[in-house]
């Protein structure tokens, strides 16, 4: 993963501030990251986080980010995300609710390019007030879900198989190569 920790934290804050929190659990959070990265790839040939995506039952997930969120849930005091988000499983609930510990600052916003902010805004406009089932079902219509087996890596180049991709596979390969991947 190539994203800086401050930028990752800013993405988490952005999602917390721009989605309906009653629907923001771990599964939906992973799907929001998927749509951020693959949405940016489809328009600009590079992801935002550069995390490695893997197909799980609920859809493609960013493996390093998922591990970081799991670490927060398992040991909040030792987590590097503990200063920005909380994760709680309420009694009688199945959703691990995500909430922000602080507001996003101007310094956080400056970590994003204009294009990244536009894609963040588009992702939240599309899925912000939708439940987990909605975003999960949407992700299952994507080539990143349909083209690989469970537990297999989901390459960014699969984005070109979706009708909304505006770039060529060679553009994505070049973008990833320029980033050292």
C-alpha positions, 0 to 999 in steps of 0.5 A: 500500500502506497498511501500515507497514513495521514491521507488514509486517516483523512479518507476515513474521516471523509467517509464518516462525515459524508455517509449515513453513520447508521449504515457505516459498518466494516463491510460498507467501509471496505466497499467505499474504499473499493469504489474510491480506488477503482473509481479513480482507476477508471477515470485516471488510471491510478488508485488512491490507496494502492492497497491490494484488493482480494475477493471475499464473500461480501465483495472485493476488500483492501487487504491492508486497510481491512487488517488495520480496521480489524486491529482497531477493533481487536486492540484499540489502544495499540491501533494506529487508527485509534486517533481518528475512528472508533469501531463498536459492535452494539449489543444485539447488532451485527454491524460493526459501526464506524464513527469519527473521533474528530472532524476533518480539518483543512489540513486533512482536505489538502492531502487530496488532489482535486480528482481524488476529492471529486471521486470521494464525493461521487462515491459518497453521493452514490452510496452514502445513504445506502445500506451495506446490502445495497453497496455489496450487491453493486460491487458484485456486478463489477468485473473485480468481483466477477473475474476472480475466485474467492481469496484471489487478488483483484487486479486494478486492470479488471476495471477496464472490463466495466462499462464506466471505465474511461481509460485503457488497460495500458494506461492502468499498467503504466500508472501502476508502474510509475507508482512502483507496483 
